[in-house]
Amino acid sequence: MITWNNLDTLASFKELEGVKKVNLAEVMAGENGAERVKNYSVPMAEGFAYNFAAKQVDDEVLEGLKKLAEEAQLTEKFEALYNGEVINTGEKRLVLHHMTRGQLGNAVEADGVDKRTFYTEQQKKIAEFANKVHAGEITNGAGEKFTTVVQIGIGGSDLGPRAMYLALENWAKKNGKFKMEAKFISNVDPDDAAAVLNSIDVAHSIFVLVSKSGTTLETLTNESFVKDALKNAGLDASKHMIAVTSETSPLAKSDDYLAAFFMDDYIGGRYSSTSAVGGAVLSLAFGPEVFAQFLDGAAAEDKLATNKDVMQNPAMLDALIGVYERNVLGYPSTAVLPYSQALSRFPAHLQQLDMESNGKSVNRFGEPVDYVTGPVIFGEPGTNGQHSFYQLLHQGTDIVPLQFIGFKNSQIGTDVVIQDSTSQQKLCANVAAQIVAFACGKADENHNKNFEGGRPSSIIIGDQVTPESLGALLAHFENKVMFQGFLWNVNSFDQEGVQLGKVLAKRVLAHETDGALKVFSDLLNI
């Protein structure tokens, strides 16, 4: 039987607090460090490997983490999730984003339908629609082909799909899979929509409105902005727009859209890149076959997350080490550092995924917890970050755990040899050097040039950013966040923290304000 207990009540956690702390600079030095790099590595799907040699762990800590995983019933809780138990306690909902890319366990029925069938049917409808658009069977009012797709959505309807599109854009161009350019409008700031609309030919653009409820203020405001632009161009908006929404929303059967594709309440926005939310824009941009490959990569990584052996379950191991760093070592944040320009927006997506999921101060039963939960997540691609915030990471007063992501090969393949090495080799040399520099440091009598080291990092190493590898990478972090939520005994699948500001904004717009809210409204000329 599954029991949901706070982290600080678990005997294995209390035992872990007493384990001797690892001196990272010592264990990573010389041949000991070389052996760690060889041995502290776990295979992932699609050719990735999760290497944690430069983390502040040793065999004794790892044994403690294994005991923690067992006592916290991480495997059993994941099994309950994918078999359809109500894991989202705050909203009393199932959690089914894994089922958009495969069925890990039993058939799950909800709303009177088999959910795996529901998701695959939506994927099939999107594929058929995208193929017709690409073939010129679905056209604009003048019978001309669409050349651009624009996604209108915010939060999970923007960050994930945008990051995935940017990650695959150059790969698609290189491999003859690029069908349509994609743009994204998310911010209610009118400059966002105006800039996108000014950069495209609206007559040859198809717009994807993404709103589960059909009532999201920012999204509907931007939809009106777009419809106004289409009207001013003498175009019929209903010939240029499709909706991704729930079957019960006001958008579902509206004549304002060429087509509607459905999602449901069992997939949170930040987990929706593998649903119709990502499926529509990515299938239009690259073709449904590419989106299917992306799903295959995610499914392969999901299967690894079911493994009971922590040392064969990279997402679980990553999660356990992260909780050890947060709750035993006391580190407040984590930097995600992809050494790939293709992943330029991946850290932004992970900010939402992690911080919206585990930024909670009450447990699954609404009771305050007496320990810290989710860390602050931030990041930028390397090597840009090296010339920015790495100063604080190397020599600042806080120790910030690091998650590097590196690839052996570039996406496009265009490179040049300068000073006996290619640009890709220089990129990889930088990430290797940074891992060792953070761990080992460098002593110097000049305190400004002294590096204490002892700064932990892991690296996920892959061959190349492809649809399959991107899917696996996404699933790894989704599953890591899930396992950490289980350990902290929080609900990782609701987001009440984003609601209060929305409610107050509506009061401001209705001029129903007093006190500080009224004064701020007056200052902003609302």
N, C-alpha and C positions, 0 to 999 in steps of 0.2 A: 504494500500500500504506500502511496506517495504521501509524504508529509512536507508541509511548507513551513520552514523554520528560519528565523533570522540568523544571519551569518555568525553573530557573536554568541549564539547559543550552541554552536556545533563544537563538539569535543576536538575534532580534527583541526579546526581553526585555532582554538586555544593552544593546541599542541604546536601548530605551525608558528605561532607568535614566539615560542620559546626556542625555536631552532636557531643555531648560530648563523649570523649574517655573513654573506659571502663578500670577500674582498675582491671586487671585480678586477681591479688593476693587477692584482697578484695572479689570479687564475688565468687571465688572458695574456700573460707575458710568456715569451719564449715558446718552448716545445709544448708546455701545458696548454697554451692558447691554441696552438696548431691542432692538438688532439681534440680540444673542445669543438673547434669549428668543424672537424670531421665527424664527430660523434653526436653533437647536439643539433640534430637536423631531423625533421619529420617530413616525409613525402606528402604532397598535396595532389589534387587532381590537375589534369592538363599540364603535367610536367613541372609544376611549381614545387618548391621545397621551402618549408618554414624553418629557418635556422635561428636558434635562440642561444648560441654560444656566448654572445655578449650580454646576455641577461644576467641578473644578479641571483642566479640559482646554481645549485650543485645537486648531486645525487640525493643528498639528504632532504633538501628542499623539495625536489621532485617527488620523493616518496610521500612527503607531507601533502603535496598537492593531489596526488593520486587518492590518498585517504579522504581528502576534502571532497573530491569529485564523487567518490562513492557514497560518503555520508550525506552529501547534498542531493544525491540521486539525480545527477545531471542527465544521464542517459535515459532514465525512466521518465523524467519530465519532458524531454524532447520527444520521446515516444508518445507520451500522452498528447502533446501538442499536435503532432502530425497525424495522430489517429482521431482527432476531432474533439478533444475535451475543451471545455470553456476555460482557456488559459488567460484571456483578457478579462480579468475579474472586474475592472473598473467599468467597462461597458457591457459586461456579460456577453462576450462574443468569442467565437472560435478564432484561431489564428492560422490562416491557410496559405500564406504566400508561397510556401514550399510547393504547394500543389499546383502552382502555375507552371512548374517545370518538371513535375514528376510526382508519382505516388510512392511514398516511402513505406507506407503501412496499409492499414485497412481502408476500404472505401469509406468516404465521409459524405453523409447526406445532410443537407441543410436547406431550408426553404423549399423542401419537397423535391430537390434535385440532387443528383450525384455531382459533387463539386468539381471533381477532376474533369468530368464530362463537360460541365459548364465552362470551365476555363479553356479547354481545348476547342470547344465550339466557337468561343469568342476569338481565339487565335486563328481558327480556320476562316471565320468571317472577315477578319482583318486582312488575312493573306489574300483572299479573293478580291477584296476591295483594292488593296495595294497593287495587285497584278493588273487589275482593270485600269487603274490610274496610269501605271507605267506603259500599258499597251495602247493608251489613248481611247479606251472604251468609256471611261468616265472623264469628262472634259469640263472646261468652263462654259459659260453661256454662249460663247462664240464658237464652240466646238474645237477649241485649242487645248493642247496638253498643259497640264500643270507642271511647273518646273521647281517650285519651292513649297515646302511644308512649314507651317508656323504653329508651334505649340503654345497655347494660352493656358497657363496654370501656375500655381504657386506652391512653395514647400515641396512636398514629395512629388507633386505633379510637374515640377520643374527641375529640381536639383539632381535627382537620379537620372532621368532621361537625358538631361543636358550633358551631364558628365559622361554617360555612356555614348552619346552621339559624338562628342568631341574626341573620345578615346578611339573611336573606330573610323572617323571621317577620313583620315589620311590612308589608313589600311584599305578602306573601301575604294578610294581613288586609285591606289596602287594595284589593286587586284580586280579591277573592272566591275566592282559591285556598287559603285556610287550612282544612285538613281535620281535623287533630288536633294538640293541643299535644304538644311533645316535651320530655322531660327526659333528663338524662344522669347516670349513676353511673359514676365512674371510680376514685376513690381507695379504697384498701383501708381507710382510716380509716372506722370504722363510722358516724361522724357523717354522712358523705357519703350513704351509702345510706339511713340512718334519716331524714335530712332530706327526701330525695326521696320516700320512701315515705309520710312524714307529710303531704306536700303534695299527694298525688294520691288518687284513688279507685281502689284496686287492683283492685276488681271490674270496672272498665271500662278497664283498662290492659293493653296488650300490650307485652311486653318483648322486646327484640332483644339476644341474647347474641352478642357479636362476639369470636371467638378463632380465629385461623387454625389453630393447633395443637390447640386444645381442651384445653390444659394450662396456660394463663396463670394464675399463682397469684392475682393480684388479681381477675381477672375471674371465675374459678370461685368464689372466696370470696364475691364480691358476688352471684353467681348463687344460692349457697346462702342468703345473707341474704334475697334476694327470694323464693325458694321457701319459706322459713320464714314470711315474712310472708303469702304467699298461703295456706299451709296453716293458719295461725292465723286467717285470715279465712274458713276453710271452703271454699276454692277449690282446684280442680284445676290445678296449675301447668302441666301439659301443654296446657291449653286457653288459656294466656296467654303462651306463650313461643315465639319462633322463633330460629333460629340462623343466623349468618353465619360460615362456617368453610370449611376445605378439604375436599375430597371424601374424604380419607384420615383425617380426624380422628375421634375417638370420638363427636363430636357429629353427624356427618353423617347417620347412619341411626338415630338414637336416637328412641324413642317419647316422649321427654320434650318434644318440640317439635312445634308445629303444622306447621312447614315448615322446610326448611333451604335456604339460598342459598349459592352457593360462590364463593370466591376461590381464588387459587393462590399459589405461591411466587415468582411473577415480578412481584408488586406489593408493594413495601414498605409498611408501615403508614402512614408519613407521606405516601405518594403515593396513598393508597387512597380519597380522598374521592369520586373518580369511579367507583369500583368498587362492588360490592355493599355494602361497608362504609358508604359514604355513601348508596348507592342505596336501601337498605331504609328507613332512618329518614326520609330526605328525601322519598321517594315516599309514605310513610304520612302524613307531616306536611303535604305540599303537593300531592300527586298526582304520578303518573309523568310527566305532560306537563311539569311544572315542572322535574323532574329532567332530562328530555330537553333542555330549553332550556339548562340549566346545562352539560350535556355539549357542546351545540353551540357555546357560547361558548368552552369550553376547546379544542375541536377547531379553531376558527378561529384562535386564538392559536398553537396548535401548528404550523399551516401556516406562519405567519410565521417561526417558529423554524427552518424548513428553508432560509430564504433565505441564499444565499452572500454577499450584499452586507450588510456589517455595518450600514450606515446604513438598511437596510430590515428589520433584524432586531432589534427592541427588546430582547428577552431577552438576545441575545448582546452587544449594546452595553452594556447594564446590567451584565452579568457582567464584561466587559472593564474597564469603568471601576472596578468594585468591586475587581478584582484589582490594578489600578494603584494605587488608594487603599491597599490592604492591603500590597502588596509593594514599591512604589516610594515612596509617600508615608509609609508606616508607621503608618497609622491602625488601631487595634486593635478597633474595634467599629462597629456600624451601628445606627441607630435607625430603626424603621419607625413612621411617624406618620400614621395615617389620619384625615382630618378628616371622619369619618362615624361616628356612634354605632353604625350597623349593623355596622361592622367592629370592634367592641369586642374581640373575641377573635381577630381575624385576626393581630395580632402574636404572640400566644401560639402559634398554629399555625405561623407562620413561624420562631419560635424552634426548634421541633422540626425542621421541614423543613430549615433551613439548618445548624443546629449538630449535629444527629445525622448529617446527610449529609457535611459537610465538616470536622467536628471531628476530623481525622485527623493523625497525625504520621508515618505511613509511607505510601509510595506504593502503587500497585496491585500491586506485586511484594513487598510487605512490607519494603521497605528504608526506613530513616529519611530524611526530607527535611531539607534545610538551610535551609528558608525557612518563614515563617509561612503557615498555611492559613486555614481559616474564621474569620471574625470573631465576636465576641459580638454576638448580636442581642437587642434589647429594644425596647419601645415601648408606647404607650398612645394612645388617641384624642385628637385635638385637639378642643376647646381645653383639656381637662383637663390634659394634659401640660405646657402652658404655665405652669400654676400649680403645677408639681411639679418635674420634673427639667430643665426648659429652662434653669434657672439655670446648671447645670453645662455644658450644651450651648453657651450663649452666652459664659460667662466662665470656665469651668473650664480646667485646665491641659492636658487632652487635647482634641484635635480629634476630633469624632465625626461622620462622614458621615451624612447624613440622607436618608431616602426618604419623602417626603410622598405621600399619596394624597388627591385632592380630587375632589368632584363638584359640578357646576353646580346640580343640583336635589336636593331632599330626597326621601326615599322616600314619605312619607305625604302631603305637600303642604299640611299644616296649618301656617300661619305667621301672623305678625302684624307690622305695620309699627310700629316704635318708633324715634323720633328719625330719621325719614326713611329707614329701611332695615329690611329683613326680617331675621329671625334667620339665615336661610340666607346672605344677603348679608354679615352680620357674620361668619359662620363662614368664608366664602370670603375676606373681607378679611383675616382673621387669618392664613390660610395664606399668602396673597400677601405680607403684611407680614413674616412670619417668614422666608421665603426670602430676601428682600432684606436684612433685618436681619442674618441669619447671614452672608450673603456680604459685605456692605459695612461693617457695623458702624457705630459712631458715636464720633467722638473727643470726649473730655471731659477737662478738666484735673483733675477729681475722679476719681481712679483707680477708685473704686468704681462710677462711672457710665461708665467708658470701655469701649467694645466694639471689640475689635481687628478683628472680621470675619474674612474668609478661611475661613469654615466652610462646606464644600461640601454641596450638597443637590441632589436631583432631585425631580421631581413627576410622578406619573401622574395625568392629568386625564381624568375621564369625565363623562358626562351624569347618570347615576343608577345606584344599586345595583339591578340586576335579576338574574334568573337567568343570562342570557347574559353580562352584564358581570362578574358574580362568577366565572363559569367562566373567562373570559378572564384576569381578574386572577390567579386561582389558577394557571393554566397558565403565565403570565408568570414568576411566581416559581419554580415548579417547574423551568422551563427555564433560568432564570438560575442556579439552584443547580447544575444539571447541567453547564452550560457552565463554571462556575467549577471544578467538580470535574475536568473534563477539563484545564483549564489547570494546576491544581495536581498533576495526575497521581495523584489519590487515587480510591479507590472510594467513590462517593457513595451506594452502595446497600446497604451492610451497616451494622451498628451493634453491633459487639462491645463497645463501651464501656458498654453498658447491662447486660451479662451478669454481670460479676463481683459486683456488689452483690446480684443475685438469688441467686447460688450461695451467698454467705455468709449471706444471710437464711435460706435453707433449713437451713443448718448450725446457726444460732441456734435455730430452731424445733425442731430435732431434738436440741438440747442437746449438740451435738458441737463445743464451743468450748473455747478456751484463750487465754491471754494477754490482750491488750487487748479482744479480742472477747468473752471471757467476762465481764470486768469491766463493760463497757458493757451486756451482757445483764443482769447482776445489777442494775446501776443503774436499768435500765428495767423491772425486775420481770418479766422474760420467763420 
